[in-house]
Amino acid sequence: MNRLERIGWILAAVLVCLLGIPWFLWGNAATAFGLPLWLWWHVGWLALCSVLFWTFAQRAWGVGIEPNRPQPRSRSPRSDGRADGRGDRR
């Protein structure tokens, strides 16, 4: 992972933390579809966090922990696709 991408993930994490509390909606009694706006804010925030975390887990898991991690070639636990050392698939 290059430095620019690492900085981007740090900024995304800081942004998500800053947006976690909708300070600007405190004291606002407006509603939409029967629920207060601050609740809709949290629904959107949680959706954003879910997408961001999924993307992070797919692209950058281990950032700062595994600096020179090789990219996996397949999704199987072993590169030859065998489940155990004897070649038997179970």
VEXZA-454535 format. One record per residue: residue in three letters; x, y, z of N, C-alpha, C in turn. Coordinates in nm, 2 decimals, decimal comma. Each point is the difference from the previous one (the first is absolute). Example, Ala and Ser with C-alpha at 12.3 -4.5 7.8 and 13.67 -1.06 7.14 Angstrom:
! VEXZA-454535
> ALA:1,32:-0,57:0,78:-0,09:0,12:0,00:0,09:0,12:0,00
> SER:-0,04:0,11:-0,07:0,09:0,11:0,00:-0,08:0,11:0,08
***
This chain:
! VEXZA-454535
> MET:0,08:-0,12:0,00:-0,08:0,12:0,00:0,09:0,12:0,00
> ASN:-0,03:0,10:-0,09:0,08:0,11:-0,01:-0,04:0,11:0,11
> ARG:0,08:0,10:0,02:-0,02:0,09:0,10:-0,13:0,08:-0,02
> LEU:-0,03:0,04:-0,12:-0,12:0,08:-0,03:-0,13:-0,08:0,04
> GLU:0,00:-0,13:-0,03:-0,11:-0,08:0,03:-0,02:-0,01:0,16
> ARG:0,11:-0,02:0,06:0,00:-0,01:0,15:-0,05:0,13:0,06
> ILE:0,04:0,12:-0,05:-0,05:0,13:0,05:-0,15:0,01:-0,03
> GLY:-0,04:-0,05:-0,12:-0,15:0,00:-0,03:-0,08:-0,08:0,10
> TRP:0,05:-0,12:0,04:-0,07:-0,08:0,10:-0,01:0,07:0,14
> ILE:0,11:0,06:0,03:0,01:0,08:0,13:-0,11:0,11:0,00
> LEU:0,00:0,08:-0,11:-0,10:0,11:-0,02:-0,14:-0,06:0,00
> ALA:-0,02:-0,11:-0,06:-0,14:-0,06:0,00:-0,04:-0,04:0,14
> ALA:0,09:-0,05:0,08:-0,03:-0,04:0,14:-0,03:0,12:0,08
> VAL:0,08:0,11:-0,01:-0,02:0,12:0,07:-0,14:0,06:-0,04
> LEU:-0,03:0,00:-0,12:-0,12:0,06:-0,05:-0,12:-0,08:0,05
> VAL:0,01:-0,13:0,00:-0,11:-0,08:0,06:-0,02:0,03:0,15
> CYS:0,11:0,01:0,07:-0,01:0,04:0,14:-0,06:0,13:0,02
> LEU:0,04:0,10:-0,08:-0,06:0,14:0,02:-0,15:0,00:-0,04
> LEU:-0,04:-0,08:-0,09:-0,14:0,00:-0,04:-0,09:-0,08:0,09
> GLY:0,06:-0,07:0,09:-0,08:-0,09:0,09:-0,10:0,07:0,08
> ILE:0,02:0,12:0,04:-0,09:0,08:0,08:-0,05:0,12:-0,08
> PRO:-0,13:0,00:-0,03:-0,05:0,12:-0,08:-0,02:0,12:0,09
> TRP:0,10:0,07:0,04:-0,01:0,12:0,08:-0,10:0,10:-0,05
> PHE:0,00:0,02:-0,13:-0,09:0,10:-0,06:-0,14:-0,04:0,01
> LEU:-0,04:-0,12:0,03:-0,14:-0,04:0,01:-0,05:0,00:0,15
> TRP:0,08:0,04:0,09:-0,04:0,00:0,14:-0,10:0,11:0,02
> GLY:-0,11:-0,03:0,06:-0,11:0,09:0,02:-0,09:0,02:-0,11
> ASN:0,02:-0,07:-0,11:-0,08:0,00:-0,12:-0,11:-0,10:0,01
> ALA:-0,13:0,04:0,00:-0,11:-0,09:0,02:-0,06:-0,04:-0,13
> ALA:0,06:0,02:-0,11:-0,05:-0,04:-0,13:0,00:-0,15:-0,02
> THR:-0,10:-0,05:-0,07:-0,02:-0,14:-0,02:-0,01:-0,03:-0,15
> ALA:0,03:-0,12:-0,04:-0,02:-0,04:-0,14:-0,05:-0,15:0,01
> PHE:-0,11:-0,03:-0,07:-0,06:-0,13:0,01:-0,02:-0,05:0,14
> GLY:-0,04:0,09:0,09:-0,03:-0,03:0,13:0,11:-0,02:0,10
> LEU:0,12:0,02:-0,04:0,12:-0,01:0,08:0,08:0,13:0,00
> PRO:0,06:0,03:0,12:0,08:0,12:0,00:0,12:0,00:-0,10
> LEU:0,04:0,12:-0,04:0,11:0,01:-0,10:0,13:-0,06:0,06
> TRP:0,03:0,02:0,13:0,12:-0,05:0,05:0,01:-0,16:-0,01
> LEU:-0,12:-0,06:0,01:0,00:-0,15:-0,02:0,03:-0,04:-0,14
> TRP:-0,06:0,08:-0,10:0,04:-0,03:-0,14:0,14:0,03:-0,02
> TRP:0,06:0,10:0,06:0,14:0,02:-0,01:0,08:-0,12:0,04
> HIS:-0,04:-0,06:0,11:0,08:-0,12:0,05:-0,02:-0,12:-0,09
> VAL:-0,12:-0,01:-0,06:-0,02:-0,11:-0,10:0,09:0,02:-0,12
> GLY:0,01:0,12:-0,05:0,09:0,02:-0,11:0,15:-0,02:0,04
> TRP:0,03:0,05:0,12:0,14:-0,01:0,05:0,04:-0,15:0,02
> LEU:-0,09:-0,08:0,05:0,03:-0,15:0,01:0,01:-0,06:-0,14
> ALA:-0,08:0,04:-0,09:0,02:-0,05:-0,14:0,13:0,03:-0,06
> LEU:0,04:0,13:0,02:0,14:0,04:-0,04:0,11:-0,08:0,07
> CYS:-0,02:-0,02:0,13:0,11:-0,07:0,07:0,00:-0,15:-0,05
> SER:-0,11:-0,06:-0,03:0,00:-0,13:-0,05:0,07:-0,01:-0,13
> VAL:-0,03:0,09:-0,10:0,06:-0,01:-0,13:0,15:0,03:0,02
> LEU:0,04:0,10:0,08:0,14:0,03:0,02:0,08:-0,11:0,06
> PHE:-0,06:-0,07:0,10:0,07:-0,11:0,07:0,01:-0,12:-0,10
> TRP:-0,10:-0,03:-0,08:0,01:-0,11:-0,09:0,11:0,03:-0,10
> THR:0,00:0,12:-0,05:0,11:0,04:-0,10:0,14:-0,01:0,07
> PHE:0,01:0,05:0,12:0,12:-0,01:0,07:0,05:-0,15:0,02
> ALA:-0,10:-0,08:0,04:0,03:-0,14:0,02:0,05:-0,07:-0,13
> GLN:-0,06:0,04:-0,11:0,04:-0,06:-0,13:0,14:0,05:-0,05
> ARG:0,03:0,13:0,02:0,11:0,06:-0,06:0,12:0,02:0,09
> ALA:-0,02:0,03:0,12:0,11:0,05:0,09:0,00:-0,06:0,13
> TRP:-0,05:-0,12:0,02:0,01:-0,06:0,13:0,14:-0,02:0,04
> GLY:0,04:0,04:0,12:0,13:-0,02:0,05:0,09:0,12:-0,02
> VAL:-0,05:0,11:-0,05:0,08:0,12:-0,02:0,07:0,04:0,12
> GLY:0,13:0,02:-0,01:0,08:0,04:0,12:0,04:-0,12:0,08
> ILE:-0,06:-0,12:-0,02:0,04:-0,12:0,08:0,08:-0,09:-0,09
> GLU:-0,04:-0,02:-0,12:0,07:-0,09:-0,10:0,04:0,09:-0,12
> PRO:0,11:0,07:0,02:0,04:0,10:-0,11:0,04:-0,06:-0,13
> ASN:0,05:-0,12:-0,01:0,04:-0,06:-0,13:-0,07:-0,13:-0,02
> ARG:-0,13:0,01:0,02:-0,08:-0,12:-0,02:-0,02:-0,03:-0,15
> PRO:0,03:-0,13:-0,04:-0,02:-0,03:-0,14:-0,15:-0,02:-0,02
> GLN:-0,04:0,04:-0,13:-0,14:-0,01:-0,03:-0,04:-0,15:-0,03
> PRO:-0,11:-0,05:0,05:-0,04:-0,14:-0,02:-0,04:-0,02:-0,14
> ARG:0,03:-0,12:-0,05:-0,03:-0,03:-0,14:-0,14:-0,07:-0,01
> SER:-0,04:-0,07:0,10:-0,13:-0,07:0,00:-0,06:0,02:0,14
> ARG:-0,13:-0,04:0,01:-0,07:0,01:0,12:0,01:-0,12:0,09
> SER:0,06:-0,11:-0,05:0,01:-0,12:0,08:0,11:0,02:0,10
> PRO:-0,01:-0,07:0,11:0,10:0,01:0,11:0,14:-0,04:-0,04
> ARG:0,00:-0,10:-0,10:0,13:-0,05:-0,05:0,01:0,04:-0,14
> SER:0,12:0,03:-0,05:0,02:0,05:-0,14:-0,03:-0,12:-0,10
> ASP:0,01:-0,12:0,05:-0,02:-0,11:-0,10:-0,15:-0,05:0,01
> GLY:-0,08:0,06:0,08:-0,14:-0,03:0,01:-0,04:-0,12:0,08
> ARG:0,10:-0,07:0,06:-0,03:-0,12:0,08:-0,04:0,04:0,14
> ALA:-0,09:-0,08:0,05:-0,05:0,04:0,14:0,10:-0,05:0,11
> ASP:0,07:-0,11:-0,03:0,10:-0,04:0,10:0,12:-0,04:-0,07
> GLY:0,10:-0,04:0,08:0,13:-0,04:-0,06:0,01:-0,12:-0,08
> ARG:-0,10:-0,09:0,01:0,00:-0,13:-0,07:-0,07:0,01:-0,14
> GLY:-0,05:0,11:-0,03:-0,07:0,02:-0,13:-0,14:-0,04:-0,01
> ASP:-0,06:-0,04:0,12:-0,14:-0,04:0,00:-0,08:0,13:0,02
> ARG:-0,11:0,01:-0,07:-0,10:0,11:0,02:-0,10:-0,06:0,09
> ARG:-0,03:0,07:0,11:-0,10:-0,04:0,09:-0,12:0,09:0,00
***
